[in-house]
Amino acid sequence: MVVASVTWAATLMATGALDKGTADSAAADFKGYRFHHDMCETAKLKSFQQEYRIQESSSDNPDGYSSRQKGLDVSRCSRTLIEHGETSKTPPTTYVSTTVTWHKKSDPAPEFASEQRTWEDQKSGTYQYEVSPVDGFGDEAYLIKEERGDSLGRLMLEVRAGWMTYEMSWSWFGGGIDEDFEPPSEKTVTGWMKKDTRATLAALKKPDSKKAPGRDPGA
């Protein structure tokens, strides 16, 4: 019994399985991007705000949330934007969300590109998707374009930096049925997203402004 136990322990040590539970956590590298509990405060939308105003949320329907768990931390904000000077009773609505995930137990790198490519297999008669690599952000980044018929409907900028993943998502919905609105061009929206993503990533390298709510898994 003792010999068997010693042999089994030696096997676990040799394969690395004995300390796997602590190794994953120790290996997590967020490239200096810190947890921020209020992404609505941290996420920058300066480029979008040149064209839009942010619609205020209510306490019953907040814009964002954050959560700290043993396996990962996540912080998200979703904003509703209305074009400046819009007077229609049923104006087109723009949504911009920013979601950041800090993966603490597993490296997202091996699956990140494949995860983005899955969008291309979600096409239908109405929705078409195109995934393109983007330079200049983190270790890798992708732009996902959704077309609804002949119209641009959604853009997502996905970034991975070490074990941190970031998403900025823009989506547009037309106004009233009898009104003819057109979304901004893909080039314009992509430019806004890139500028605001750079500003947000820079802000994430600064300390969080307030004590993060919820349970601290490191305590």
Buried (B, 14 or more C-beta within 10 A) or exposed (E): EEEEEEEEEEEEEEEEEBEEEEEBEEEBEBBEBBBBBBBBEBBBBEBBBEBBBBEEBEEEEEBBBBBBEEEBBBBBBBBBBBBEEEEEEEBBBBBBBBBBBBBBBBBBBEEBBEEBEEBEEEEEEEBBBEBEEBEEBBEBBBBBBBBBEEEBBBBBBBBBBBBBBBBBBBBBBBBEEEEEBEBBEBEEBBEBBBBBBBBBBEBBEEEBEEEBEEEEEEE
